[in-house]
Amino acid sequence: MITVKRYNENMLQENTYILTDSETNQGMVIDPGCYTPAMKKELRNLNELKYIILTHAHGDHMGALNAIRKDYPDAVLIAGVKEKELLLDAENNGSMEFSPEPVSTEADRYVSEGDSVTLGSIEFTFMETPGHTQGGICICGDGKIFTGDTLFFRSIGRTDLYSGNIEQMRKSLQKLMRLPDEIQVLPGHGPGTSIGAEKKGNPFV
């Protein structure tokens, strides 16, 4: 069983997620925008922090990346294969503005469409969803999809920032709308929703 906890105590109310597999007590962090005392306690209780995953390389989504990697150097940092340039570019990734310190780093692993990781016995598959950034990804597994700044409750991500592209965003949203209605959507900002609810109620899809 996978449990998901959300934390958003940061400047732009970005959602950081900790996923834990109850059988192995292994965990992963998605979009480390904050590193609260509650998060630190949660991570200390794990047997292993396996992965730190970035849906995209914007400062509000990786403001605590350096701090968490310092505490958990064996955790594998994962990003989209087309996000390498932005991850290295502290001037354009917003980390100089929205992070405690600039972030300019290489991922340990770059993923493409269809690549996957496992947490316990649960497989999580990566989808390439450019638009908000050129290398944005979503993570799908266990009946959930973590959409970063691609899809929100009744809204979508901006495309006017560095490496954003509105046509790519449209195609990415079309891809997401082909998923089953019951898939839970856990976005990078705001409340959770579902694919079915966004098909019916999101004016941008």
C-alpha angles and dihedrals in degrees: 000000000000120000121197126203124186127210126182109166097136141101099275099030091250115177116240115190131203115196120195130189108219095208099052099020088227119145146190135201122221117202104351099212093146140022108203128178088254090053092049091053091048093051093046089057092058123098087219139358099217104177145018108197128193118202084196139344104258122135096240090056096049105031091123096038096105093047095048093046089051091055094040107031093164094059110109113240111217129191138158116281091239093050096070095099094051093044089058095043109083092175095059102029093068096238092122088061105032104029130071087240135008116277117217112151147128121249118236089228132019116204135204135196111309098014115131148191131203130227107193103318095331120103121213117197127204124229121195107232110171122179107087085051129356094249102039119144138189125213118220128189146110091033093304139099125201104210104182108198096335101085128018136173102291092341145063137223126277120264099191097083127093111304092004120138127187095206091052089048091055091052092047092051091049088053092051093048089060090065120100115281093238095061109117114232117217106185134195092248134022132008128333123260139164137257090246093051092051092048088057103035112023110097092199098060 
